[in-house]
Amino acid sequence: MHELMITESILEIALRYAQDAGAEKITDLYLVIGELSTVVDESVQFYWDFVSEGTAAEGAKLHFRRIPAELLCQACRHAYSLKEDLTCPKCHSNDVRIITGREFSLEAIEVDQAVPETRAAKENEVLS
């Protein structure tokens, strides 16, 4: 259920940035999610379709990029990717630090910009 609150926050951020940029429509959002994050892509997508309805983000496509977990053994300083457990494959120590894998961020937003009305367009309206 925490994905609902996360998805609402993503929408709030995206709408704020789109408004600041003068955008009419949000088309794509790029999310970065660490392998150790508890965020489930399918749940975010499900809630996105619901919470974005009726907003400038309705219909926007979500793109998920997963960051693999990388660990650093504090005993022997060996850096390694998470396989099955946290134990260092070199010295078998459990004294490890997570380097990557807990990330969660909105990396980029693509929008359709509002086209400013030009002076020529205004003059054509007057002449028509």
Buried (B, 14 or more C-beta within 10 A) or exposed (E): EEBBEBBBEBBEEBBEBBEEEEBEBBBEBBBBBBBBBEBEEEBBBBBBBEBBEEBBBEEBEBEBEBBEBBBBBEEEEBEBEBEEEBBBEEEEBEEBEBEBBBBBEBEEBBBEEEEEEEEEEEEEEEEE
